[in-house]
Amino acid sequence: MSGSMDEMVIAVKRHALLNYESDGWDYVIEFWADEDIMESIGKCRTIKGAIKAVGNHCKLLDSWRTI
């Protein structure tokens, strides 16, 4: 399913809210503006791809938290 950038940002935020306590998704809810999400989405063209791309960034941030 492809989506516009706005649809992808909304889907990422929804996913982040549903997964707030896992894999660093709380960073998206607590600290990221829509522009940050868009930057992380990059050139993804699907909602699934957008969630995966942002999730990769979240996991990296989460790994730093445990250091």
URDA-V578202 format. One record per residue. RES is the residue in one small letter. D_CENTER is the distance of its C-alpha to the mean C-alpha in Angstrom with 2 decimals. Layout:
# URDA-V578202
RES;D_CENTER
RES;D_CENTER
This chain:
# URDA-V578202
m;16.95
s;16.17
g;14.90
s;15.14
m;12.53
d;12.95
e;12.59
m;9.36
v;7.92
i;9.79
a;8.72
v;4.95
k;6.71
r;9.26
h;7.62
a;6.43
l;10.03
l;11.60
n;10.39
y;10.87
e;13.47
s;12.21
d;10.68
g;9.38
w;6.91
d;9.60
y;8.77
v;6.13
i;9.08
e;11.79
f;11.38
w;8.95
a;10.74
d;9.91
e;11.30
d;8.99
i;5.96
m;8.81
e;9.92
s;7.09
i;7.40
g;11.01
k;13.57
c;11.87
r;14.08
t;12.89
i;10.37
k;10.58
g;10.10
a;7.03
i;5.39
k;7.43
a;6.82
v;3.37
g;5.21
n;8.09
h;7.40
c;6.86
k;9.97
l;11.76
l;11.51
d;12.58
s;15.40
w;16.70
r;17.02
t;19.60
i;21.75
